[in-house]
Amino acid sequence: MTILDRGPALPLPDALSPPPRTRRRRKVMIATTVFGVVIAILLLVPLLPLADPLTQNLGQRQASPSGDHWLGQDALGRDVLSRIMWGARVSLLGMVVAVGIAAAIGLPWGLTAGYFGGWTDEILMRVADGVLAVPGVVLAIAIVGMLEPSLFNAMLAIGLVFSPTVARLIRSEALPLMNVDYVSASLLSGTSSWRAMWRHVFPNAMGPVIVQLCSLASLALIIEASLSFLGMATQPPAPSLGGDLADAYLQFSQAPLSTVTPGLAIAFVAFLVSRVGDELRGKLGIR
């Protein structure tokens, strides 16, 4: 090999091809935009010209898609598209309630433990460990069983199950902020510990928590659908994605494709919510 012969030339990068980070960001932006459109449509469901999701037509059971029923009709002759739209609306409402309860309980819980430390931290975190030691779905089923099967009780159970996760995360974010200069200066100026905790520590610890709440929202939607499938959340004949999936499963031998629509709706909405979390992670610079 001569000096001029340096072996095979390395392939040059394609100047027209965007870097991997740009492509990933573009995909996440598309998913976030689609999620926003889905939310807007679901908020406008009462104004859309949809069939009544509770109206039955036993003469058209398991009817194929048509101009009047774009996704066909279910085992009781109800419009599948209408029930999917209303069911997704209910699932999103339940998801917001569950995440709100988890945040309302978990944020003060973990923030108090991380800020005050000592025996307060030990007691609060041992309680969190005890809750997390039980499988979440099993604990949620037990809580709903002790109350009464309904959407709110199911979301309350999910929120209680998720709250220790939120508490542990914000505690880990609050611990490094206990001795920073601006918190110490606030305390020296006469600010109470509780005011300093909520005014200075809380806002600076919330970045990763917001991303985690988006992940929990996606999981809450799936658990809500699971509980509805078991008859422990939204009660029939009210439309719900999990309940409609359970009804379709009972007719699987006669109409196997009827399980596809509610199943895809659950997966699609959960995927979009998780993608929103990815977008927030990128915006906040969290790895």
C-alpha positions as MATLAB code, in Angstrom:
seq = 'MTILDRGPALPLPDALSPPPRTRRRRKVMIATTVFGVVIAILLLVPLLPLADPLTQNLGQRQASPSGDHWLGQDALGRDVLSRIMWGARVSLLGMVVAVGIAAAIGLPWGLTAGYFGGWTDEILMRVADGVLAVPGVVLAIAIVGMLEPSLFNAMLAIGLVFSPTVARLIRSEALPLMNVDYVSASLLSGTSSWRAMWRHVFPNAMGPVIVQLCSLASLALIIEASLSFLGMATQPPAPSLGGDLADAYLQFSQAPLSTVTPGLAIAFVAFLVSRVGDELRGKLGIR';
ca = [
       0.000    0.000    0.000;
       1.484    3.357   -1.019;
       1.289    6.549    0.979;
      -1.459    7.793   -1.282;
      -3.393    4.544   -0.964;
      -5.201    4.853    2.332;
      -7.574    1.950    1.872;
     -11.292    2.102    1.127;
     -12.880    5.474    1.571;
     -15.358    5.842    4.425;
     -18.931    6.575    3.367;
     -19.819   10.215    3.652;
     -22.894   11.071    5.708;
     -25.948   11.973    3.727;
     -26.232   15.731    3.946;
     -29.939   15.544    3.226;
     -30.625   13.087    6.056;
     -31.437   14.758    9.410;
     -29.536   13.585   12.509;
     -31.153   10.872   14.656;
     -32.079   13.343   17.401;
     -33.884   15.558   14.894;
     -35.791   12.589   13.465;
     -36.797   11.452   16.941;
     -37.898   14.962   17.871;
     -39.945   15.156   14.682;
     -41.707   11.877   15.469;
     -42.490   13.030   18.998;
     -43.832   16.349   17.721;
     -46.108   14.522   15.281;
     -47.383   12.280   18.087;
     -47.963   15.315   20.330;
     -49.877   17.113   17.585;
     -52.008   14.038   16.936;
     -52.686   13.756   20.667;
     -53.827   17.382   20.759;
     -56.184   16.742   17.847;
     -57.549   13.614   19.557;
     -58.150   15.563   22.777;
     -59.967   18.307   20.861;
     -62.170   15.773   19.076;
     -63.019   13.961   22.307;
     -63.924   17.240   23.995;
     -66.321   17.946   21.119;
     -67.911   14.478   21.166;
     -71.265   15.769   22.535;
     -71.463   18.155   19.565;
     -70.571   15.600   16.889;
     -73.320   13.905   14.827;
     -72.777   10.484   16.415;
     -75.366    7.813   17.072;
     -76.577    7.296   20.621;
     -74.040    4.888   22.171;
     -76.781    3.261   24.275;
     -79.333    2.646   21.512;
     -79.680   -1.050   20.691;
     -80.769   -2.607   17.423;
     -80.934   -6.356   17.953;
     -81.798   -6.882   14.306;
     -78.381   -5.513   13.303;
     -76.146   -7.374   15.733;
     -72.506   -7.617   14.593;
     -73.387   -5.706   11.431;
     -70.531   -4.811    9.107;
     -69.399   -1.193    8.596;
     -71.775    0.920    6.539;
     -72.479    4.532    5.700;
     -74.545    4.964    8.865;
     -72.204    2.962   11.103;
     -68.617    3.476    9.979;
     -67.145    0.828   12.294;
     -70.150   -1.460   12.299;
     -72.329   -2.499   15.241;
     -71.599   -4.616   18.286;
     -73.302   -7.703   19.734;
     -76.293   -5.598   20.860;
     -76.534   -3.574   17.674;
     -74.985   -0.441   19.162;
     -72.839    1.849   17.039;
     -69.175    0.903   17.580;
     -67.719    4.288   16.541;
     -69.976    6.173   18.950;
     -69.103    3.867   21.826;
     -65.377    4.125   21.065;
     -65.528    7.932   21.055;
     -67.536    8.173   24.259;
     -65.493    5.412   25.883;
     -62.201    7.153   25.067;
     -63.617   10.362   26.519;
     -64.484    8.542   29.747;
     -61.044    6.908   29.874;
     -59.257   10.236   29.469;
     -61.399   11.785   32.194;
     -60.570    8.886   34.491;
     -56.883    9.207   33.625;
     -56.881   12.882   34.629;
     -58.653   12.080   37.908;
     -56.212    9.271   38.761;
     -53.111   11.365   38.031;
     -54.594   14.314   39.910;
     -55.185   12.162   42.998;
     -51.692   10.671   42.760;
     -50.171   14.164   42.541;
     -52.359   15.588   45.327;
     -51.252   12.814   47.702;
     -47.738   12.044   46.495;
     -46.344   15.568   46.136;
     -46.861   16.710   49.765;
     -45.885   13.226   50.935;
     -42.512   13.098   49.198;
     -41.750   16.807   49.521;
     -42.223   16.686   53.291;
     -40.031   13.588   53.571;
     -37.235   15.046   51.436;
     -37.241   18.497   52.983;
     -37.415   17.645   56.681;
     -35.501   14.349   56.581;
     -34.706   12.480   59.801;
     -37.437   10.437   61.413;
     -40.070   12.149   59.240;
     -38.343   10.849   56.132;
     -37.944    7.362   57.612;
     -41.609    6.990   58.570;
     -43.032    8.388   55.321;
     -40.712    6.383   53.083;
     -41.323    3.123   54.954;
     -45.054    3.634   54.372;
     -44.307    4.191   50.667;
     -42.200    1.015   50.561;
     -45.051   -0.933   52.152;
     -47.532    0.254   49.507;
     -45.097   -0.386   46.656;
     -44.459   -3.915   47.916;
     -47.974   -4.912   46.815;
     -48.593   -5.274   43.040;
     -50.411   -2.158   41.876;
     -53.267   -3.819   39.997;
     -53.924   -6.238   42.868;
     -54.031   -3.356   45.355;
     -56.339   -1.346   43.088;
     -58.712   -4.299   42.762;
     -58.697   -4.725   46.547;
     -59.506   -1.041   47.123;
     -62.342   -1.048   44.578;
     -63.664   -4.268   46.129;
     -63.803   -2.606   49.558;
     -65.659    0.392   48.117;
     -68.027   -0.083   45.178;
     -67.337   -0.697   41.491;
     -67.503    2.676   39.735;
     -65.262    4.857   37.595;
     -64.443    7.309   40.388;
     -63.624    4.588   42.905;
     -61.412    2.864   40.351;
     -59.564    6.121   39.637;
     -59.273    6.789   43.368;
     -57.690    3.358   43.802;
     -55.282    3.956   40.913;
     -54.339    7.361   42.315;
     -53.630    5.841   45.734;
     -51.509    3.119   44.130;
     -49.484    5.661   42.130;
     -48.972    8.187   44.948;
     -45.933    6.428   46.550;
     -44.142    6.496   43.176;
     -44.698   10.252   42.924;
     -43.641   10.677   46.562;
     -40.358    8.823   46.121;
     -39.496   10.732   42.943;
     -40.080   14.221   44.300;
     -38.258   13.258   47.509;
     -35.186   12.305   45.486;
     -35.409   15.643   43.662;
     -35.922   17.634   46.871;
     -32.978   16.145   48.782;
     -30.225   17.967   46.782;
     -32.138   21.267   47.151;
     -32.222   21.251   50.943;
     -28.902   23.095   51.372;
     -28.731   25.262   48.253;
     -27.962   28.943   48.801;
     -31.318   30.419   47.852;
     -33.197   28.105   50.217;
     -30.803   28.885   53.076;
     -31.054   32.606   52.353;
     -34.847   32.397   52.382;
     -34.827   30.672   55.766;
     -32.353   33.202   57.199;
     -34.598   36.043   56.058;
     -37.373   34.712   58.265;
     -39.361   32.567   55.792;
     -41.029   29.575   57.447;
     -39.904   26.066   56.544;
     -43.241   25.224   54.903;
     -43.223   28.382   52.809;
     -39.616   27.824   51.723;
     -40.432   24.231   50.832;
     -43.364   25.119   48.589;
     -41.946   28.357   47.171;
     -38.361   27.333   46.420;
     -37.926   23.564   46.611;
     -41.201   22.476   44.994;
     -40.907   24.403   41.660;
     -37.290   23.311   41.155;
     -38.071   19.659   41.834;
     -41.071   19.350   39.532;
     -39.387   18.777   36.140;
     -38.851   14.996   36.366;
     -42.121   14.626   38.275;
     -44.111   16.098   35.378;
     -42.537   13.609   32.982;
     -43.263   10.757   35.410;
     -46.887   11.866   35.723;
     -47.263   11.531   31.953;
     -45.944    7.970   32.141;
     -48.325    7.233   35.009;
     -51.188    8.730   32.979;
     -50.541    6.237   30.175;
     -50.419    3.397   32.693;
     -53.560    4.676   34.447;
     -55.486    4.524   31.177;
     -54.459    0.893   30.672;
     -55.325   -0.054   34.261;
     -58.690    1.712   33.975;
     -59.420   -0.302   30.847;
     -58.375   -3.471   32.685;
     -60.667   -2.709   35.615;
     -63.531   -1.901   33.246;
     -62.846   -5.196   31.473;
     -63.309   -6.923   34.852;
     -66.472   -4.932   35.582;
     -64.874   -2.919   38.415;
     -64.767    0.570   36.863;
     -67.274    2.015   34.385;
     -70.474    0.033   34.705;
     -72.527   -1.151   31.709;
     -74.350   -0.059   29.665;
     -72.207    3.105   29.838;
     -69.575    3.090   27.068;
     -65.998    2.299   28.066;
     -63.060    0.921   26.124;
     -62.387   -1.883   28.599;
     -66.057   -2.783   28.955;
     -66.573   -2.882   25.192;
     -63.469   -5.053   24.869;
     -64.966   -7.449   27.428;
     -68.266   -7.574   25.496;
     -66.403   -8.220   22.250;
     -64.345  -10.958   23.908;
     -67.540  -12.815   24.830;
     -68.432  -12.863   21.123;
     -64.921  -13.719   19.956;
     -65.859  -17.062   18.385;
     -68.604  -15.461   16.257;
     -66.872  -12.149   15.497;
     -63.131  -12.278   16.290;
     -62.437   -8.912   14.656;
     -64.787   -7.103   17.062;
     -62.038   -7.090   19.698;
     -59.659   -5.191   17.426;
     -61.315   -1.753   17.532;
     -61.465   -1.172   21.313;
     -58.068   -2.816   21.766;
     -56.456   -0.540   19.190;
     -58.151    2.505   20.721;
     -56.667    1.703   24.143;
     -53.190    1.124   22.704;
     -53.338    4.217   20.484;
     -54.352    6.653   23.233;
     -51.852    5.177   25.709;
     -49.105    5.479   23.077;
     -49.923    9.136   22.411;
     -49.883    9.983   26.132;
     -46.479    8.346   26.553;
     -45.178   10.285   23.550;
     -46.269   13.528   25.194;
     -44.108   12.516   28.142;
     -41.182   12.054   25.761;
     -41.773   15.536   24.369;
     -41.769   17.038   27.859;
     -38.596   15.127   28.715;
     -36.875   16.684   25.714;
     -38.190   20.177   26.468;
     -37.065   19.989   30.091;
     -33.690   18.489   29.192;
     -34.257   15.342   31.266;
     -32.442   12.167   30.242;
];
